[in-house]
Every structure is written in structure tokens, then in C-alpha cells.
Amino acid sequence: MSIIPNWLHRLSSPKNFYRFAGIASNWCGWIALVLIIAGLYYGLVDSPPDYQQGDSARIMYVHVPAAWMSMFVYVVMASSAAVGMIWRIKASSAFANASAPVGAMFTALALLTGMLWGKPMWGTYWVWDARLTSELILLFLYLGYMALNSAIEDRETAARATAILALVGVVNIPIIHYSVEWWNTLHQGATVTKLDKPSIHISMLIPLLLMAFAFKFYYLSNVFRRARCELLEREQGKLWVRELVGGERGE
């Protein structure tokens, strides 16, 4: 019995994945747009100011989902890279490569908004605490992944090298997540993912979750488009690409 289900094996074909990604990217893009509009409205207009931080706390509706996504995307990237390396699935490797710049963008956004939030709250834009330092390391891991992938011309060798780098870097994810518990930092502990109940008011929780889902669908829409471009570049000599290009020119 195959480890990979038949439907997933068929979907992993570059030709089939290219078609699926084209449809999925459009749907995910529209869903992301609707959720972003709703999240920004409820976060910036409808939700009340924080009783301690005032309106400056509204930056959390971008900062917190971006920080969540920076870790989520890295885990997806490392998993996809590992699948591509082990089973030599080109679509999986393309998905991992397409995830890297999007994950780097979310990480940079989390760091930038965190600095802007930290100035009025802490009196400084940056402190070398565990959470900020480990998040900065995550950005370097994304950049290192992209640099290594670009530096190696052979695609199979690049896929193996980047997969190993991504898997080694996974150790940084629990460090980021548990840094506020393991060390003394300026960041507060978990408020949304607590097992008993979130210690955040529902009027703030709803827009926060809306933005979190909006960022996830934006990521999927973006990464599917990037993966399609990656597959076209990798498979440019294959028959299905020549037929695709020929059909588009004929139209």
C-alpha cells in the first residue's frame, strides 16, 4: 500500500498541480480580500481601544497574525521541502520555494510592526530579548533558504540542500513560541491560545481571528501563483508546458 494516497499522488503531478493551483489561487485571493476588509473594519473602527494601551494596541491586528504566519509558513515550507526531497515530488519542492519569500515577508512585517508597537509601550524600538531575537533568526533562515536555492543551479541538489537547511531551522519554531515562558522577556504570555479560555475580549478576538484567517488565505493565494511560475520554469522543456504555451498563443 502506497504511503501517498492516489488522489494526492495524481495532484502532485506538475501538470495537475499547475491547473489546481490556478483555480485555488483565485478562490483564496477573493476570500482573503473579503476577510481583510472585514478584519480591518472591525479592528480599526468597531473594536474598542485597549484599556491600558489605547488605540496603539490596534497594531496587534496586523502584528500578531503576521507573527503567527511567520512560524506557520516556515513549518509548511520545511514539511513541503522534506516531502520533495524524500519522494522527489517537484510540486512539493516548488511549493516550498514559493513559500520562502512569503514567509520572509510575514516575518519582516511582524518585526516592523513589533518595533512600531514597542516604541510607545517599551520606550524603544528594539530590545534583544528572546522573542525578538529568535524571530530575527527566523528571518535570516528564510533569507538563507532563498539564497541557497538561488546559488545552486542543479534543481535536485538545490532541493536537497534547502530541505536540510529548512529542517534544521525548525528547531527555532518552538524557541519562538515558548520564549516568553522559558526566559524573562518584555512580551506578554499567550492570550488567545490558552487552554482554558482566551484572556482577550471577544470584540478584539473576532477581528484578530479574521485577520489571521485573511493572512492564511493570502498566503495560499500568493504561494499557489508563485509555485505555478516555479513549475513552468522547471518543466519548460516538457510536452505539457509546450502545449500550454502553444494553446495560449493560439488564443
C-alpha positions, 0 to 999 in steps of 0.5 A: 500500500502506497504511503501517498494516497492516489488522489494526492499522488495524481495532484502532485503531478506538475501538470495537475498541480499547475491547473489546481493551483490556478483555480485555488489561487483565485478562490483564496485571493477573493476570500482573503480580500473579503476577510481583510476588509472585514478584519480591518473594519472591525479592528480599526473602527468597531473594536474598542481601544485597549484599556491600558494601551489605547488605540496603539494596541490596534497594531496587534491586528496586523502584528500578531497574525503576521507573527503567527504566519511567520512560524506557520509558513516556515513549518509548511515550507520545511514539511513541503521541502522534506516531502520533495526531497524524500519522494522527489515530488517537484510540486512539493519542492516548488511549493516550498520555494514559493513559500520562502519569500512569503514567509520572509515577508510575514516575518519582516512585517511582524518585526516592523510592526513589533518595533512600531508597537514597542516604541510607545509601550517599551520606550524603544524600538528594539530590545534583544530579548528572546522573542525578538531575537529568535524571530530575527533568526527566523528571518535570516533562515528564510533569507538563507533558504532563498539564497541557497536555492538561488546559488545552486543551479542543479534543481535536485541538489538545490532541493536537497540542500534547502530541505536540510537547511529548512529542517534544521531551522525548525528547531527555532519554531518552538524557541519562538513560541515558548520564549516568553515562558522559558526566559524573562522577556518584555512580551506578554504570555499567550492570550488567545491560545490558552487552554482554558479560555482566551484572556482577550475580549471577544470584540478584539478576538473576532477581528484578530481571528479574521485577520489571521484567517485573511493572512492564511488565505493570502498566503495560499493565494500568493504561494499557489501563483508563485509555485505555478511560475516555479513549475513552468520554469522547471518543466519548460522543456516538457510536452505539457508546458509546450502545449500550454504555451502553444494553446495560449498563443493560439488564443 
